[in-house]
Amino acid sequence: MAEGGDDPQRLKKIAAAAYEYDNDARWVDYWSNILIPPHMATRPEVVEHYKRKFYQRYVDPDLVVEPISTSSSSSSQSAARTSATSTNANEQARSRNSGSVPRTTGPSATAGANPSSGRWDQQTIQFSVNAWVFVIAVLAVLPLVPKNLSNRAYRLSFMGTACSSLYSLYSLYGRPSAWNMQGLQVYFQSIVGAKDFIYFIYCLTFVTSHLCIKFALIPILCRALEQLAKFLRRNFARSTIYRKYLEDPCVWVESNTTTLNILSSQAEIAIGFLLIISLLSWQRNIIQTFMYWQLLKLMYQAPVTAGYHQSTWSRIGRTANPIIQRYAPFLNTPVTAVQRWWFR
């Protein structure tokens, strides 16, 4: 009976191990949002554990995911405690022989050695910046806000998101190994596909422009909302205020992450067409339009955003191609040239 009860779970684990995670855009986005130390992210058992959690969340909720084995970590911690105890004993013995009073190490001495405290500080800083960005972006979108204040909040939203993205890149990738051309090239090749780098370039494109496109705040709001919900669920799940007022919105946000990413991709592509239309006005900015379409090209190719952008562009092609073939066949040549540049 016990073996028969374990067979379904064994088959589910086999199916989870055989699942093609690299071909699922949701896995790339899920893994990029996992906040773990870099040395843990390279361990195969950690990657397999989160792959099973992803499979349980998006594919098969009945899969039972066991916690990561902590035998190695507990043994290292016990060894550290043993060495610390022996060191304190030796110091006390030396102090008794010399007649001096030994110094005790308080919490301030051990706080620097605790990596979780540093990571908690990083998460708190990110939460504070994202909360500030969300409030400022909502203030910029509201129609009743005075225009001067709205425009200032519009630019501050992009500046705050740019700072948050830079801090996240520094926390994950550190600094370049060398401040020369080769070191910078290797460093930028490692971060160019990161979601935070894409958002940083996205914010720079608008914060340095005189155009004020409120539509461009949609990806900023979606990113801030996703980060806030994730932090609140992880750190305030037992709070009474959270359970009473914030639990349902946070659960909705985390369960609709894919919808928010699709909405962001659609808004980003629509902004590209708005910039092309703006070339016909006196507020035209050719350099900004060219840079933004280069960014859209990167979003189409980067694994973290490729799934959403490719899906949106496919729907646009299915709608636009029959219209062009029927009513404007003379556009086939320029469209082909643009596609050749796009896929190059």
C-alpha positions as CSV (number, residue, x, y, z in Angstrom):
1,M,0.0,0.0,0.0
2,A,2.8,2.4,0.8
3,E,4.6,1.8,-2.5
4,G,1.3,2.2,-4.4
5,G,0.8,5.6,-2.6
6,D,4.3,6.7,-3.5
7,D,4.0,5.8,-7.3
8,P,2.0,8.9,-8.3
9,Q,4.5,11.2,-6.6
10,R,7.4,9.3,-8.2
11,L,5.8,9.7,-11.6
12,K,5.1,13.4,-10.9
13,K,8.8,13.9,-10.0
14,I,9.9,12.2,-13.2
15,A,7.6,14.4,-15.2
16,A,8.9,17.5,-13.4
17,A,12.5,16.5,-14.1
18,A,11.7,15.9,-17.8
19,Y,9.9,19.2,-18.2
20,E,11.6,21.6,-20.7
21,Y,12.1,24.6,-18.4
22,D,14.3,26.5,-20.9
23,N,11.5,26.6,-23.4
24,D,9.1,28.1,-20.9
25,A,9.3,31.9,-20.7
26,R,7.6,31.8,-17.3
27,W,10.6,29.8,-15.8
28,V,13.1,32.4,-17.0
29,D,11.1,35.1,-15.3
30,Y,10.5,33.0,-12.2
31,W,14.2,32.2,-11.8
32,S,15.3,35.8,-12.3
33,N,13.0,36.9,-9.4
34,I,14.4,34.3,-6.9
35,L,16.5,36.2,-4.3
36,I,19.2,33.9,-3.2
37,P,23.0,34.4,-2.8
38,P,25.1,33.9,-6.0
39,H,27.0,31.0,-4.5
40,M,23.7,29.2,-3.8
41,A,22.3,29.8,-7.3
42,T,25.1,27.6,-8.8
43,R,24.3,24.6,-6.8
44,P,22.4,21.9,-8.8
45,E,20.3,20.8,-5.9
46,V,19.1,24.4,-5.3
47,V,18.2,24.8,-9.0
48,E,16.3,21.5,-9.0
49,H,14.4,22.5,-5.9
50,Y,13.2,25.7,-7.5
51,K,12.4,23.9,-10.7
52,R,10.1,21.6,-8.8
53,K,8.5,24.5,-7.0
54,F,7.9,26.2,-10.4
55,Y,6.4,22.9,-11.7
56,Q,4.2,22.7,-8.7
57,R,3.0,26.3,-9.1
58,Y,2.4,26.4,-12.9
59,V,2.0,22.8,-14.1
60,D,1.0,20.3,-11.4
61,P,-0.2,21.7,-8.0
62,D,-0.4,18.1,-6.6
63,L,3.4,17.7,-6.8
64,V,4.9,17.5,-3.3
65,V,8.1,19.5,-3.1
66,E,10.5,18.5,-0.3
67,P,12.6,21.1,1.4
68,I,16.3,21.4,0.6
69,S,18.5,19.2,2.7
70,T,20.3,21.3,5.3
71,S,22.7,18.6,6.5
72,S,25.7,20.3,4.9
73,S,24.8,23.7,6.2
74,S,24.1,22.4,9.7
75,S,27.4,20.5,9.8
76,S,29.3,23.6,8.8
77,Q,27.5,25.7,11.4
78,S,28.2,23.1,14.1
79,A,31.9,23.1,13.0
80,A,31.9,26.9,13.2
81,R,30.4,26.8,16.7
82,T,32.9,24.2,17.8
83,S,35.8,26.3,16.6
84,A,34.4,29.4,18.2
85,T,33.9,27.6,21.5
86,S,37.5,26.3,21.5
87,T,38.8,29.8,20.6
88,N,36.9,31.3,23.5
89,A,38.2,28.6,25.8
90,N,41.8,29.3,24.8
91,E,41.3,33.0,25.2
92,Q,39.8,32.5,28.7
93,A,42.7,30.2,29.7
94,R,45.2,32.8,28.5
95,S,43.4,35.6,30.4
96,R,43.4,33.5,33.6
97,N,47.1,33.0,33.2
98,S,47.8,36.7,32.6
99,G,45.2,38.0,35.1
100,S,43.3,40.1,32.5
101,V,39.5,40.1,31.9
102,P,38.5,38.5,28.6
103,R,36.4,40.5,26.1
104,T,33.1,39.0,25.1
105,T,31.9,39.3,21.6
106,G,28.4,40.9,21.5
107,P,25.8,41.0,18.8
108,S,27.6,43.9,17.1
109,A,30.6,41.6,16.5
110,T,28.6,38.8,15.0
111,A,26.2,40.9,12.9
112,G,28.8,41.6,10.3
113,A,29.4,37.9,9.8
114,N,25.7,37.1,9.2
115,P,25.0,37.3,5.5
116,S,21.3,37.2,6.0
117,S,21.3,40.7,7.6
118,G,23.0,42.2,4.6
119,R,20.6,40.6,2.3
120,W,17.7,41.8,4.4
121,D,19.0,45.3,4.2
122,Q,19.2,45.0,0.4
123,Q,15.6,43.8,0.2
124,T,14.4,46.6,2.6
125,I,16.1,49.2,0.5
126,Q,14.6,47.8,-2.7
127,F,11.1,47.7,-1.0
128,S,11.4,51.4,0.1
129,V,12.5,52.6,-3.3
130,N,9.8,50.6,-5.1
131,A,7.1,51.8,-2.7
132,W,8.2,55.4,-3.3
133,V,8.2,54.8,-7.1
134,F,4.7,53.3,-7.0
135,V,3.3,56.2,-5.0
136,I,5.0,58.8,-7.3
137,A,3.9,57.0,-10.5
138,V,0.3,56.9,-9.3
139,L,0.5,60.6,-8.5
140,A,1.8,61.2,-12.0
141,V,-1.0,59.3,-13.7
142,L,-3.9,60.8,-11.7
143,P,-5.7,63.3,-13.9
144,L,-6.6,65.7,-11.1
145,V,-3.0,66.4,-10.2
146,P,-1.6,69.8,-11.4
147,K,0.4,69.5,-14.5
148,N,3.6,70.9,-13.0
149,L,3.5,68.4,-10.1
150,S,2.4,65.6,-12.5
151,N,5.4,66.1,-14.8
152,R,7.8,66.2,-11.9
153,A,6.4,63.0,-10.5
154,Y,6.6,61.5,-14.0
155,R,10.4,62.1,-14.2
156,L,11.0,61.1,-10.5
157,S,9.3,57.7,-11.2
158,F,11.8,56.9,-13.9
159,M,14.7,58.2,-11.8
160,G,13.7,56.0,-8.9
161,T,13.2,52.9,-11.0
162,A,16.6,53.6,-12.7
163,C,18.3,53.8,-9.2
164,S,16.5,50.6,-8.1
165,S,17.6,48.7,-11.2
166,L,21.2,49.9,-10.8
167,Y,21.3,48.8,-7.1
168,S,19.8,45.5,-8.0
169,L,22.5,45.0,-10.7
170,Y,25.2,45.9,-8.3
171,S,23.8,43.5,-5.7
172,L,23.6,40.6,-8.2
173,Y,26.7,41.2,-10.4
174,G,29.0,43.4,-8.4
175,R,31.5,45.7,-10.1
176,P,33.5,45.0,-13.2
177,S,36.6,42.8,-12.6
178,A,38.8,45.4,-14.3
179,W,38.2,49.0,-15.3
180,N,39.6,48.5,-18.9
181,M,37.9,47.9,-22.2
182,Q,38.1,44.1,-21.9
183,G,36.8,44.0,-18.3
184,L,33.9,46.4,-19.1
185,Q,33.0,44.3,-22.2
186,V,32.9,41.1,-20.2
187,Y,30.8,42.8,-17.5
188,F,28.3,44.3,-19.9
189,Q,27.9,41.0,-21.7
190,S,26.9,39.3,-18.4
191,I,24.3,41.9,-17.5
192,V,22.9,42.9,-20.9
193,G,20.2,40.3,-20.8
194,A,19.2,41.0,-17.2
195,K,15.7,42.4,-16.6
196,D,17.1,45.2,-14.3
197,F,19.5,46.3,-17.1
198,I,16.6,46.5,-19.6
199,Y,14.6,48.6,-17.1
200,F,17.6,50.9,-16.5
201,I,18.0,51.6,-20.2
202,Y,14.2,52.0,-20.5
203,C,14.1,54.6,-17.7
204,L,17.1,56.5,-19.2
205,T,15.3,56.7,-22.5
206,F,12.5,58.7,-21.0
207,V,14.1,60.6,-18.1
208,T,16.4,62.4,-20.5
209,S,13.6,63.2,-23.0
210,H,11.4,66.3,-23.2
211,L,8.5,64.1,-24.2
212,C,6.0,63.3,-21.5
213,I,4.3,60.0,-22.4
214,K,2.3,58.9,-19.3
215,F,1.6,55.6,-21.1
216,A,5.2,54.7,-20.5
217,L,4.6,54.5,-16.7
218,I,2.6,51.2,-17.1
219,P,5.7,48.9,-17.1
220,I,7.1,51.0,-14.2
221,L,3.9,50.5,-12.2
222,C,3.7,46.8,-13.0
223,R,7.3,46.2,-11.9
224,A,6.9,48.2,-8.6
225,L,3.6,46.4,-7.9
226,E,5.2,43.0,-8.4
227,Q,8.2,43.8,-6.2
228,L,6.0,45.2,-3.4
229,A,3.7,42.2,-3.4
230,K,6.6,39.8,-3.3
231,F,8.3,41.6,-0.4
232,L,5.1,41.9,1.6
233,R,4.2,38.2,1.3
234,R,7.6,37.1,2.3
235,N,8.1,39.4,5.3
236,F,4.7,40.5,6.6
237,A,2.6,37.3,6.2
238,R,1.9,37.1,9.9
239,S,1.0,40.8,10.3
240,T,-2.6,41.6,11.2
241,I,-2.7,44.6,8.9
242,Y,-1.4,42.6,6.1
243,R,-3.9,39.8,6.5
244,K,-6.8,42.2,6.8
245,Y,-6.0,44.7,4.0
246,L,-3.1,43.5,1.8
247,E,-3.2,39.7,1.6
248,D,-5.8,39.5,-1.2
249,P,-4.2,42.2,-3.4
250,C,-0.7,40.6,-3.0
251,V,-2.0,37.1,-3.8
252,W,-3.8,38.5,-6.9
253,V,-0.6,40.2,-8.0
254,E,1.6,37.1,-7.6
255,S,-1.0,34.9,-9.3
256,N,-1.2,37.3,-12.2
257,T,2.5,38.0,-12.8
258,T,2.2,36.6,-16.3
259,T,-0.7,39.0,-17.1
260,L,1.3,42.0,-15.8
261,N,4.3,41.0,-17.9
262,I,2.1,40.7,-21.0
263,L,0.5,44.1,-20.2
264,S,4.0,45.6,-19.9
265,S,5.2,44.1,-23.2
266,Q,2.1,45.4,-25.0
267,A,2.6,48.9,-23.5
268,E,6.3,48.9,-24.4
269,I,5.6,48.0,-28.0
270,A,2.7,50.6,-28.2
271,I,5.2,53.2,-27.0
272,G,7.5,52.4,-29.9
273,F,4.7,53.2,-32.4
274,L,3.8,56.4,-30.5
275,L,7.4,57.6,-30.8
276,I,7.2,56.9,-34.6
277,I,4.0,59.0,-34.8
278,S,5.7,61.7,-32.7
279,L,8.3,62.2,-35.4
280,L,5.5,64.0,-37.4
281,S,5.1,66.6,-34.6
282,W,7.3,69.5,-33.4
283,Q,8.3,67.4,-30.4
284,R,10.1,64.8,-32.6
285,N,13.2,63.2,-31.2
286,I,14.9,60.9,-33.8
287,I,17.7,59.8,-31.5
288,Q,15.3,58.7,-28.7
289,T,13.1,56.9,-31.2
290,F,16.1,55.0,-32.7
291,M,17.4,54.1,-29.2
292,Y,14.0,52.9,-28.0
293,W,13.6,50.6,-31.0
294,Q,17.0,49.2,-30.3
295,L,15.8,48.5,-26.8
296,L,12.7,46.8,-28.2
297,K,14.9,44.7,-30.3
298,L,16.8,43.7,-27.1
299,M,13.6,42.9,-25.3
300,Y,12.6,40.7,-28.2
301,Q,15.8,38.7,-28.0
302,A,16.6,38.7,-24.2
303,P,15.4,35.5,-22.6
304,V,13.8,37.2,-19.6
305,T,11.4,39.2,-21.9
306,A,11.5,37.4,-25.2
307,G,8.4,35.2,-24.5
308,Y,6.1,38.1,-23.9
309,H,7.4,40.3,-26.7
310,Q,7.4,37.5,-29.3
311,S,3.9,36.6,-28.4
312,T,2.7,40.2,-28.8
313,W,4.5,40.7,-32.0
314,S,3.0,37.5,-33.4
315,R,-0.5,38.8,-32.7
316,I,0.4,42.1,-34.4
317,G,1.7,40.2,-37.4
318,R,-1.4,38.1,-37.7
319,T,-3.5,41.2,-37.7
320,A,-1.4,43.5,-39.8
321,N,-0.1,41.2,-42.6
322,P,-3.5,40.4,-44.1
323,I,-4.4,44.1,-44.2
324,I,-1.1,45.1,-45.8
325,Q,-1.5,42.3,-48.4
326,R,-5.0,43.4,-49.3
327,Y,-4.9,47.2,-49.1
328,A,-1.3,48.3,-49.1
329,P,0.9,45.8,-51.0
330,F,3.4,48.5,-51.7
331,L,4.5,48.3,-48.0
332,N,5.8,44.8,-48.5
333,T,9.3,46.0,-49.4
334,P,9.9,48.4,-46.5
335,V,8.3,45.9,-44.1
336,T,10.7,43.2,-45.3
337,A,13.7,45.5,-44.9
338,V,12.6,46.3,-41.3
339,Q,12.2,42.6,-40.5
340,R,15.7,41.9,-41.9
341,W,17.1,44.6,-39.6
342,W,15.0,43.3,-36.7
343,F,16.2,39.7,-36.9
344,R,19.8,40.5,-37.6
